[in-house]
């Protein structure tokens, strides 16, 4: 289940940057957004990138 802030990221059109603390559901939001985009757009028009910073 997504909270209102997460749901707004999933349904936002265009580019989106998600920056939040540990355990906040960033990976879940990214996967839900990707699933929505794959359903709604031709796959030859999509490019995704997910970056994680390692622990110091």
C-alpha positions as CSV (number, residue, x, y, z in Angstrom):
1,X,0.0,0.0,0.0
2,X,1.4,3.4,-1.0
3,X,1.0,6.5,1.2
4,X,-0.2,9.7,-0.5
5,X,3.3,11.0,-1.1
6,X,4.4,7.7,-2.7
7,X,1.3,7.5,-4.8
8,X,1.9,11.0,-6.2
9,X,5.4,9.8,-7.3
10,X,4.0,6.7,-9.0
11,X,1.4,8.8,-11.0
12,X,3.6,11.8,-11.8
13,X,4.2,12.4,-15.5
14,X,7.7,13.1,-16.8
15,X,11.0,12.9,-14.9
16,X,11.0,12.2,-11.2
17,X,13.7,12.3,-8.5
18,X,13.1,10.4,-5.3
19,X,15.3,11.2,-2.4
20,X,14.3,9.9,1.1
21,X,15.7,8.2,4.1
22,X,16.3,4.5,4.7
23,X,13.3,2.3,5.0
24,X,11.0,4.8,3.4
25,X,9.9,2.7,0.4
26,X,12.0,4.2,-2.4
27,X,12.6,0.8,-4.1
28,X,9.0,-0.1,-3.8
29,X,7.9,3.3,-5.3
30,X,10.5,2.9,-8.2
31,X,9.2,-0.6,-9.0
32,X,5.5,0.5,-8.9
33,X,6.4,3.5,-11.1
34,X,8.2,1.2,-13.6
35,X,5.3,-1.2,-13.7
36,X,2.9,1.6,-14.4
37,X,5.1,3.0,-17.2
38,X,5.6,-0.4,-18.8
39,X,1.8,-0.9,-18.8
40,X,1.0,2.6,-20.2
41,X,3.8,3.3,-22.7
42,X,5.6,1.5,-25.5
43,X,8.8,-0.1,-24.2
44,X,10.9,1.4,-26.9
45,X,10.2,4.9,-25.4
46,X,11.3,4.1,-21.9
47,X,14.7,4.4,-20.1
48,X,15.1,3.9,-16.4
49,X,18.0,4.2,-14.0
50,X,18.2,3.5,-10.3
51,X,21.2,4.6,-8.2
52,X,22.1,3.5,-4.7
53,X,24.8,5.0,-2.6
54,X,26.8,2.4,-0.7
55,X,27.3,2.7,3.0
56,X,30.4,4.7,4.1
